[in-house]
């Protein structure tokens, strides 16, 4: 390739996707899940600070199941797996997810009681 020539058009940037990271704890008190979630959140922030296209969206603790569900936005699942591995979370599941569309509520029949 000539130094003065452009390499051609760039492919369009991919839209970021959403990924659910499923963390399972072993402590009956639920302390494991909170610590694992904090470690993942920190790993996401560190990777984002170095230019990795990744963003923390939120986390939910499910105490009855001893699980924590963390939502992460990233260009692809590879970045999320890297965050999981950086946080040393072992085999935590990483799943691509998408929001469900809002559905209009059914119209009520105003004439009936």
C-alpha positions in Angstrom: 0.0 0.0 0.0 1.3 3.5 -0.9 1.9 5.8 2.1 -0.1 8.6 0.4 -3.1 6.5 -0.4 -6.1 5.9 1.8 -6.7 2.3 2.7 -10.3 2.7 1.5 -13.6 3.2 3.2 -13.8 1.9 6.8 -16.5 -0.5 7.6 -19.4 1.0 9.6 -18.9 0.9 13.4 -21.0 -1.8 15.1 -23.7 -0.7 17.4 -22.8 -1.7 21.0 -24.7 -4.7 22.3 -26.0 -5.6 25.7 -24.6 -8.6 27.7 -25.8 -10.2 30.9 -23.2 -11.5 33.2 -24.6 -14.1 35.5 -22.7 -14.4 38.8 -23.4 -17.2 41.3 -22.3 -17.0 44.8 -21.8 -19.7 47.5 -22.3 -17.7 50.6 -25.8 -18.0 52.2 -25.6 -14.4 53.3 -25.1 -13.1 49.7 -21.8 -11.4 50.3 -20.2 -13.3 47.5 -22.5 -11.8 44.8 -22.0 -8.2 46.0 -18.2 -8.6 45.9 -18.2 -10.3 42.5 -20.4 -7.6 41.1 -18.1 -4.9 42.5 -15.1 -6.6 41.0 -16.8 -6.8 37.6 -17.8 -3.1 37.8 -14.3 -2.1 38.6 -12.9 -4.3 35.7 -15.4 -2.6 33.3 -14.3 0.9 34.5 -10.6 0.0 34.1 -11.1 -1.4 30.6 -13.1 1.6 29.6 -10.4 3.9 30.9 -7.9 2.2 28.6 -10.1 2.7 25.5 -12.0 -0.6 25.4 -15.6 0.1 24.2 -17.4 -1.2 27.3 -19.8 0.4 29.8 -21.4 -0.7 33.1 -25.2 -0.5 32.9 -26.3 -2.0 36.3 -26.6 -5.0 38.5 -29.4 -6.9 40.3 -29.0 -9.2 43.3 -31.3 -12.2 43.4 -30.9 -13.3 47.0 -33.2 -16.3 46.8 -31.0 -17.8 44.0 -27.7 -16.5 45.4 -27.1 -14.8 42.0 -26.2 -11.4 40.7 -27.2 -10.3 37.2 -25.0 -7.6 35.7 -25.8 -5.7 32.5 -22.9 -4.5 30.5 -22.8 -2.7 27.1 -20.0 -3.5 24.8 -19.0 -3.6 21.1 -18.9 -7.4 21.4 -18.9 -10.2 23.8 -15.1 -10.4 23.8 -14.8 -7.2 25.8 -17.3 -8.5 28.4 -15.4 -11.8 28.7 -12.2 -9.8 29.1 -13.8 -7.8 32.0 -15.0 -11.1 33.6 -11.6 -12.6 33.3 -9.9 -9.3 34.6 -12.2 -9.5 37.6 -11.2 -13.2 38.1 -14.8 -14.4 38.1 -14.1 -17.8 36.5 -16.9 -19.4 34.6 -19.5 -16.7 35.1 -21.9 -16.9 32.2 -21.9 -14.1 29.6 -25.0 -13.9 27.5 -26.0 -11.4 24.7 -29.4 -9.9 25.5 -31.8 -7.4 24.0 -34.5 -5.3 25.5 -38.1 -6.4 24.8 -40.2 -3.9 23.0 -42.8 -2.0 25.0 -46.2 -3.2 24.2 -49.2 -0.9 24.5 -51.6 -1.8 27.2 -54.8 -3.3 25.9 -57.6 -0.8 25.7 -60.2 -1.3 28.4 -63.8 -1.6 27.5 -65.2 1.6 29.1 -68.8 0.4 28.8 -68.4 -2.7 30.9 -68.0 -2.9 34.7 
